Amino acid sequence: MLLEELDFSDVYLGDAKTWLAGVPGTLDPIAAPPDCRDELRSLRDICQSEFEKSGKEEFSVKHNGRSYRSSLLRSLSEDVYVLRRFPTSVPNLEDIGLHSGYVNMLLRPRLSGLIVVAGAVGQGKTTTASALVAGRISKFGGIAVCIENPPEMPLEGQRGEGVIYQRWVDKGGFAHECRQAARWAPSIIFVGEVRDPETATEALRASINGRMVVCTVHSDDAQTAVDRLYALANGTAGNSDDVANLLATGLLAVLHQKLEGEPRRPKLDLLWLGDEDGTGIRNTIRQRKFQQLGSAIQLQRNNMVMTARQRP
C-alpha cells in the first residue's frame, strides 16, 4: 500500500514509530501500515535534510507529488516531524458543500471589504478561504496576492482571466507584507492568518480602500471573530472608537465554519454586511456590542432558508 492511497490529514513521523491522524471513521491516532515503512522513512529523510539545510523548525516538503507542511516536535525521547498533507487542487466553493445561497453571496461582482473565515484549528478555514480567492479571480479576473506561512493550497498561477501570486512570509512579517501587497494594487489580498495586532490593523486598513481582503482567524463563533479582530487592532489603529469604526466600515462578511459528518462538510454561520441590513449591523459593531451579532446571524439564516423554500 502506498501513502497516497491512505486517507488522512496528518502524520506524526517519529524515528521508530509513525502515527496517522484524521483518518475517517477512527479515533486519532492510528499506527501507520507496515507496507508504508520504506516510503515513510524516505519522507522523514527529506524532512531531516530540509531541517539541517534551513535551520527552520517549520517548512514545506514534497514527496511523490504531494506537498506537506512539516513542523518539528522535540519530545523527551525523539524528534518527531508533524506533517499536514496539503490538497493537490483547490476545490470550488460549490464542491466544499456550502449552501448555494452563501456561494451566490460570495461570488457577487464588485465586492470589496474584509471577509473573515473563522473557526477552530483543523476546521478547513484555509480551504474555504482559498476556494473563495480562486473562485473570484477565476470568475472576475484581477490579481490576488496571498500572504501565508507556509502556503498550503496550490493557488499560484493563472486562473481564468486572473492571476494569483503566493508569498511565503516568516512569522512576524505578515503586517509588513500586507502593507507591501497593498502597494501592488491587487484586487484581492489573502492573509493566511491574523494573529497579531499589526496584521489585524493592516488587514482592516487595506479593506477600506476598494479591494477585497480575505483572512482566517481562530474563534469559537462568528461574533467572537469580530470581537477578536477588534481586540487585536485596538491600541495600534487609534483609539477604541477609531478601531470600531474602521472595523465597521471595512467588514463585509464573517464565515464561521465547523466540519461535521463523514465525509466532513462545513457547517457555516455567516454574518453578511453586503445587503440592506448591513447598516444596522455596522452600527452594532461601532457600538462594540459584538454579542448582539448572533441575533443578526440567526435572522439572516432564517431569511435565506425562507427564500430558498419560496423558489419554484
Helices and strands as residue ranges (DSSP letters): G 3-5, E 10-13, E 18-21, E 30-31, G 34-36, H 37-54, E 58-63, E 66-74, E 79-85, H 93-96, H 100-106, E 113-119, H 125-140, E 142-148, E 157-159, E 162-168, H 174-183, E 188-191, H 197-207, E 212-218, H 222-233, H 240-250, E 251-260, E 265-272, H 278-286, G 290-292, H 293-310
